Amino acid sequence: MDIDGTFRNLTRKLEARVTGFARPLNASDADRTYVEVVVAARTARQYLEYFHVDTRSEVSALIAKPAAGAMLRAHDPGTGQSVFEMSDRSGTYLWRMSQQNGAAETLVATNTFPAWHRAR
């Protein structure tokens, strides 16, 4: 909702079904106006993707992920840095992603097992 009380569909151009807000999540900030938000959406392949949405220009951009199952845990639109987490059969991971160059830095990788071990 705009300051004047009108509603705008900021995600109408997305080719994914929006499932909710990923950032900001703090409900106590209800009186605050956000210029940039992150929404979570399901794509046609049923992957959960994240999109950065500029509420002024209505422009949205996909936030790159280090792995298909990675979950967004933090995002700073000012620096273009994102933090993702994933825990699956291959292990538990924490990555920092640069949205400018798409580079993923592994911060934590634990409980990882060789591929031959997972195949059994």
Beta strands, then each sheet from edge to edge (+ up, - down):
strand 1: 17-23
strand 2: 36-42
strand 3: 48-54
strand 4: 60-62
strand 5: 71-76
strand 6: 81-88
strand 7: 91-98
strand 8: 104-110
sheet 1: 1+ 2- 3+ 4-
sheet 2: 5+ 6- 7+ 8-
end
